[in-house]
Amino acid sequence: MKAFSALATTLMLGTQLPAQPALKDAFKDDFLIGAALNPGQFTEVNIREADLVKQQFNSTTPENCLKWESVHPALGRYDFTLADQYVDFGVRNHMFIIGHTLVWHNQTPGWVFQDDQGQPLTRDALLARMHEHIATVVGRYHGRIKGWERGWHPARVQVAQNHRG
């Protein structure tokens, strides 16, 4: 309670506390400090949050802008608008950029699993569609996105189960 009172008094009197290193600086020799970013942060529409990210973090992952429904909303059509802005923010701020998510059970449009007649795709057709999607997205950001989380999760489990019989 005394510490809180001292802090409150300090803040009310306008006395500055000793400067503390940013999280990314405090742990620079140990590990990266990351944050999941939303468009308001990486487009810098929300200036306060963007400034906080730039000050404290050295690694980022996006909330949704790299998920299938965002970057590949329709067969033969990609929209990299937000994904490009996410990657550009990380590059500009010298961050370790992580991609999220290439293939996932959520936020994948229904067309991914259907043929042009609306019927379920065959296993081989689905794998080919996934391969094309992954190659396109990863290829676009090669050298800028340094790692991917959930590249095939849990789709790889389902494909493996289907493959076994």
N, C-alpha and C positions, 0 to 999 in steps of 0.2 A: 504494500500500500504506500510505503514511503517513496518507493521508486516512481510510482504513478504520480504522486503529489509533486515530486521534484520535476518530473517531466511536464506536468500541466503548468506548474509555476514558470518553468523555463519558457514554454511556448507562449504563455500569456504575457510575459515580460519582454518577449522578443529576443531573448538571449539565444544565440545559436549553439546547438549541440556540436560536439566535435564531428568532423566529417568522417563518414564511414565509407569504406570502399564499396563499389557496386558488387553485387553477387558474382558476376562473371569475372571480376578482377580478384575478388577474395579467393576464388577457387580455380584460378587460371592454370595452376600447375597440377590440379587434381582431376577435374572433369568439366565438361560443358554444362552450362545452365540454360535450359530450354523452356520455351513457352509455346503453347498452341495458339495460333493467331486467327482472328476473324478478319473479314474484309475491312472493317472500320479501322483496324490497327495497321494492316500492311498497306492500305491505300492512304493512310495518314489522315483520313477524315476525322477520326477521333485522335486529335493531336496529343492530348494528355496521355492516353494509353500507348500511342506509338512512341512517344518520348520515353515512357517508362520501359517499354520493350527495348529500345535502343540503348538505354542507360544500363539496364540490369542483365540482359540476356545475350548470349552469343550463339545460340542454336534455336532454330524454329521448326515447327511443323504446322501445317495448316489444319483448321478445323474441317472444312468441307470442300474447298475449291479444287482439289485434285481428285475427288471421288468421281466415279464413272458418270453419275447423273449430271455433274457440273461440266466436265470437260468433253463428254461424248454423249450428248443428250439424244441423238438420233443416229440411225445407221448412216454411215458415210459423212457425218457432220460432227466436227469438233469445234469447241469454243474454249480457247485458251485465255480469254481476256483476264479473268481473275487470277488464274494460275500464273500467268506471266507477271502480273503485278506482285503476287506473293514472292516469286523467285527474284524479281528485280529488287524488292525491298531487302531481301536477305543479302543479295550480292552487294548492293549499295552500302550496307551496314556491316559488311565483312563477317557475316554469320555462317555457321555450319547449317546448311539447309537440308531438311529431311522432307521427303515426300510421303503423303498419306492420302489415299490408299489406292492401290492399283485395281485390285479385285476384292470385293467384300460382299457379304450377304445382305447388307443394307445399302440403300441409296444406289442401287443398280436398276436402270430402267427395264421394264418388262420386255421390250423389244430384243434385249440381249439374248434372251432365252427362246425366242420364237423365230420361225422362218417367215418368208414373205407371205405365207398363207395363214399365219397366226398359230401354227402348230409348233410343238416343242422341237427344238433343235436336236440333232443327233449329238452324241458325245463328241465326235470328231469335229463337227461344225462348231460346237460351242468352244472347244479347245482352240480352234483356228481363230474364232472371233476374239477370244481372250488374248491369244498371242499377238494378233494385229493391234489390239488396243494397247497392250503393254509395250510393244515395240514402238508404237507411235509416241506414247506419252514419255517413256523413258528416253527414247531417242531425242525428243525435243529438248529435254533438260540435261542431257549428258554433259558431265563436267561441271554443272552448276548445282544440281541436287546431289548431295554426297551420300545419301542413304535412303532406303525406302522401308517403311514399316508396313506390315500386313500386305505384302506383295500378293499373296495367294490365300490369305486366311479368311474364312474357313473353306473357300472354294477348293483349295488343294486337297482338303480332307474329303470333300464330297466327290471330287474327281477320282481320288484314290479308291474310295469305297465303290464307286461305279465300275472302276477298272477291274476290281477283284471279282466282280460278279454280282 
